[in-house]
């Protein structure tokens, strides 16, 4: 027997959870299947020895869609906001230097030299034309500004968001607003100002947020709302097309079953998506499987505050690759949100690996703890070993929007158009941030609603 469902969402990460919730809210009886025993993907929060750990994303930027979603879920009162003026640092010459957060502060900062500042001024009054071919982030910054800006700010920033290599990441895919600004105005600054003026309504300053009990609060609330329509430990092994419907084979401990649907939304990683859709069209696999993912190790370290000489007043710090360290950056969780560490203690979450250091995640947990402790101790004047540690390794943490990514996604969209009722969403499309995934999942749900109702 084949069970029919009006809409089926495959993949229970944040994209799948939000999409399924939005569909059911719109009156569409959507069901969600997730292969692992728990939903949420890389969004995981856990408490150990009095420390509240984020094993994946440490926080998220507020967006209108996220705020509305929290209202719908009844969890707005659990939101926490990080200090809006918490300084960010970058490690330069073994010292933490504050990142300027406004144009005047940028021009006054000693973080960059006169020639880089002149390049920024030249952009304001000059004009340039982007190349026809896709360009790497590194090539873009060197062409428009300077190698110093790439090394000290853009490179570390890219590591913080994508764990990526700026020499390979596509500027059109990672920072499309910069490419469009130069294309439309010949200047990044003028183009961005023009874009800001074109947006209606008051300008919104995004703030960093989390929840009292961690980011997984959002996952738990969505899963609770979905109830029995969410099936975990259920793996899709095959997808085929029959007339105007999709037929799927589900494998689970409850037994295998056949499911059909006219509306199929895949939110799975690219390798899984490509393989599942290869029976419909082999081009899906050849287009999606080559998209690379960066491996990242998340190393949480707890210290007694009296053992840390630095005030830890701020968000944390990022590290240029030229510094010669393996750490990508450090987030000072207990400085951002309450309840992250026991009284008298500090929690620091550190990251290593990424596209520029893929072998780091092959180290043993104790080696990673020792490595990160040794690298941050001189920076933060730490006198003793951590009293607590936790290591989480994500072999496929973040998709890489490398050169050619936009053309690849355009080809995927064209292939999808040949199968009415098929949609894709996920962190490899419009950005890996939680807010970006939520925005796109809601947009897909809206498209499905228009088609189905």
N, C-alpha and C positions, 0 to 999 in steps of 0.2 A: 504494500500500500504506500502511496505517495501522499504526504501531508502537504496541504497548500497553505501558504501564508501570504497576506497581501503585500508585505514588504519585509525583506530580510537584510539585516546589517551584519556583515562579517568582520569581526575584530572589535574587541572590547577595550581599546585604549580610549583616551579622552575624546578623540574624534568620533568613534563609534558610539560611545555612551551618549554624547550630546546629540548626535544625529538621531539615534533611536528615540531619545526622550522628546526631541522636538517633533518627530513624526507622530508619536503617540499623543502628544499634546494637541496636535492638529487633527486628531481623530482618525489617524491611520494606524491600524493594528500591526505595528512593526515589531519584529522579534530580532534579538541580537544573539549571536553565537560567538563565543570566545574559546580559543583552544586551551588556554592555561586555566589553572584552578581558580584564579582571581582576576577581576577586571582591573583596568587602570594603567596597564602598560608600565612605563617607567616612572609614573607618579606613585611613589610609595613613601609612607611615613611610618615610623616605628619608634617605640620607646624602650630604651635600655639603660638600666642603672641611673634612672633619673634624667637622662638626656633624650630629647625629642629629635630624632634624626629624619632628615629628608634624604632618601637614598637615590633620588633622581633630581628633578628640578627643585631648586632651593626656594623659589618664590615665583610670582608671576606679576606682570604689569596689568593694572586695572584697565578695562575697556568697557564701553557702554554695554556691549553684548554680555560680557562676563558679569557685570553688575546685575543686569536684568535676569540672567540665568540664576544667580545666587538668590535673588528675590523669589523667583519661581520655586526654587528648591527649599526655601525657608531657612537659609543658612547665612543670610546677610549679617545677622547679629554675631556671627562667629568670626567675621573677617577681622584681620589685623593689618595695620598699615605701618610700613617701615618709616623711620624718620625721613621726611622728604628731602632734607638737606644733608643727609649722611654723606660724607665725602667718600669718593672712590679714589683709590690709589693705583699707581703703576710703579713697578720697581725699576728704578734707574740708578745705575752705579751703586748698587747695594743699599739704596735708600728709597723709602716710600715717598713718592711725590704726588700731591693731589692732582687729580684730573680736572682741568677747568670745565665748568658746566655752563658757561655762557660765552658769547662771542667776545665781549670786552675782557673777560677773565682769560680767555684763550690767547688774545693778543698780548696780554700783560704777563702771561705765564713764562717762567724760565724753563718749562718742560721742552719747548721747541726753540730753535735758534732764529736769528733774524731772517735768514734766507727762506725758511719755511713760512714765517709770518708774511714775508713779502709775496710769496707764492699765493697765499690766501688772499691778500689784497689785490694781487694781479687778477685773480679769478673774479673778484667783485666788479672790476672795471673792464676786464678784457673779454675776449670771446674765443671759444674753442669748439671744435666739432668732434664728436666721438667717432671712433673708427667704425667701418661697416661690420667688421667681424666681431664676434663676442670677445670680450676683453676680461682678463683676470683682475681681481681686486688689486693685487699688487701692481700690475702694469698701469691700471687706472690712477692709483694714488701717486706713483712715481711720475707719470705723465702730467698730471694736473698740479701736483704739489711737490713732494720731496720724499726721498728714501727715509729721511728721519721721521716724518709723520707716519709712514708705513710701519717702521720698526717700533716706535714708542707708543703709538696710540691705535692705529687701525689694525695692525697685526694682533696685538693682545685682545682687542675688542672682538675680532673675528674668532679668536680662540675661545673667548668666553661664550659666544652665541652658538657657533657651529662646531667648535673643536676642530676647525678646518685649517687648511693651508691657503693663505691668501694668494700664493702663486698659482693655485689651481681653481679656486672658487671664482665663479662668474659674477662680475659686478652687476650685470643685467638681472640676474636671478636673486642675488643676495641683497643688493641695494638698488632695486629698480627705480626708486625715486631719484637717486643721484644720476643715473643714466638718463632718465626722462628730463631732469632739470637741465642737464648740459645740452641735450638734443633740442629742447624747446627754447632755451634762453642763451645758450652758449656759455653759461655760468652756473656753477652749482648753487652759489649763494643766491643769485637773482632768481634762478629757477625755483628754488625751495621757497623763497619769499612769495613768489607768484602763486605757487601751489597753496601756500598757507592762506593767502588772501582769497583764493577761489573757494575755500571750504566754508560752508554756511554754518552759522551758530557760533557759540563761544568756543574759544580755543581751550582744549583740555590738556592739563598737565598729567601725564600718567604717573602713577605712584606704584611702588612695589608693595605687594600684599601677600598674605598667607592666611591661615586659619589658626585659631587657638590650639587645635589638636593636629595641625599639619595640613599639607596640601591634599592629602588623601581624603580629607573631609568632603571635598568636591566629588571624588569618585564614589565614596560611600553613599552620598546623598543621591546621586544619579542612579546607582545600582538599586537603592531602596525604592525609588520611584518606579523603576522598570519592573521590579518584583519578578514574578515567574516568566515574564517575557525575556529575561536575560538568562541564557544558558551558558554556564562555564563548563570547562573540560569537554567541550564539543568542537571537534575539528572537522573542517570541511576538507574532504579528500578529493573531490572532483566536481567540476561544474560543466554542464553541457547545455545546449540550447535545443528546445523542443517547441516548434511553432513560434508562438510569441511569448513563451515563458522560459525561465531558467530552471534547470533541474540540478539539485545539489545532493551529494552524498555526505551525510554527517556520521562521524565516528565518535562514540563516547562510551564511558563505562556502563551507561544505561542500555547500550546496544546500538547498532547501526540503523540508520533510517534514511529514507529518501524524502526530500522536501522540494516543492516547486514554488516559484514566485514570479510575478511579472515585474517586480521592482527589486533590484539587487544593488546594494551599496557595499563596496569593499573598502575597508579602512585599514587593511593589513599592510605590513612592510612590503617594499617593492619586490623583493625576491619571492615572497609568498604570493602576492597578487599576480605577478607575471606567470608563475607556474600554474596557479589555479585557472587563469584565463587562457592558457596556451591551447586548451582544447577548442576554444572558440576561434582563436586567431593566434598563430605562432608568433606574430610580431609583438604581442604583448610581452612575452618572455624576453625576446631579444632587446626590447626597448627598456623594460623596467629592471630586469635582473642586474645589468651592469652598473646601476646607480650605487655608488659606494656609500658605506656607513663608517663613521669613525668610532673606534672603541675608546671608552673612557672608564677610568677607575675613580670612584668617589671615596675619598679617605676622610672619615670624620675623626677628629682628635679632640679629646676633652682635657683641659688643664685646670689646675688651681689658679685662680686669678693672681694670687700672690707670686706665682712662678712666672708670670708674663709681665715683662717690663713695659711693653707698649700699652697705651690706653685702650686700644681696640675701639676707638671712636670712629665709626665709619662702616661702610658696606663690606670692605675687604680690598683685595688688590689683585691686579693682573700682572703677568710677567712676560716681557718681550723675549722672543727666542734668542736674541743676542745676549741675554743675561747669562746664558750657559747653564741654566737650571732646567730640570725636567718638569717642575710644577707649572701648570698653566695658570692657576689662580687660586685664591682662597676667599671664602665667604665667611664673615664673622657672624654666624647665626644668632648667638646670644646677645649681640649688640643691636640686632635688627628687630627681633620679636621676643616678647617675654615667654618664659616657660620652656626655653630651649636647653637650659642647663641647670643643675642643682645650685642652690645658693653658694656663692663663693667660687663658682667655676665658670669657665668659658668654653663654648663649643665652636670649633673652627672646622669648616668643611673644605677640603682641598681636592683639586682635580689634576689628573695626570693622564697622559696618553694623547688621544686625538690623532688627526691625520699626519701631524709632523713627528709623532713619536709612537707609532703603533705597537712597538715591542714592550712598552711600559706595562700594559695590562697583562702581560704574560708573567710578571713577577709574582712571587708568593705574597700573601697578605702581610706577613711579618716584614718582608722586604719593603713593601710599599709604605707601611707605617714608619719604618726606620728612615726611608728615603725622604718622605715628606717632613717628618720631624726634624731631620738634619737640615733641610733646606729652609724651613720657615723659622727655625730657632734663632739664627743670627739676625734675621729681619725684624722679628718681634721681641727680641731680647728674652727668650724663654730659657729659664735656668734649669728646669728638671724635665724628666720624661713625662709623656702624657699619662694621665690616670685612667684614661678610657680611649678605646679606638674601635673603629668599625670600617670594614672595607667592602664595597660593593662594586663589582665589575660588570659593565654593560658592553658585551662584545659588539653590539650594533646599536650604539647609543643615538647617534645623530646622522641623518642623511646629508650627503655632501652635494651642494649645489654647484658642481664643477662646471667648467667651460662647456657649453653645448647643452646645458640642462634645459634651457628654455625651448630649444628646438626639439629635444627629446620629449618634453611634456606636450608640445603641440602635436607631435606624431601620435602620442598616446591618446590625446583627446580626439583626434581624427579616427583612430581605431575604435574608440568607445562609441562614436556617433553611428557606427554601423550596427550597433546592438541597442535598440531602444529599450529603455528601462534599466540600463546599466550606468552606475555612477561610481566614481572614485573620490575618496577624500583621505587626507592624512598629512603627516608633517613633512612629506617630501614635495609638497605642491606649492604652498604659499607662505612657508615659514615654519620653523620648528617650535616656536614659542606657544605656550598654552593658549594665549589669547588668539593667536593666528589660527590654531587648530579649531578653536571654538567658532570663530567667525566663519571659517570655510564649511564646517559641519552644518552650521545653521543655514548657510546659503544653499547647500545641497538639499537639506530637508525642505527648504522653501521651493526649490525646483521640483522636487518629487511631489510636493503637495499640489503645485499647479498642474502637474501632469495627471495626478490620480483623482483629484477632486473636481 
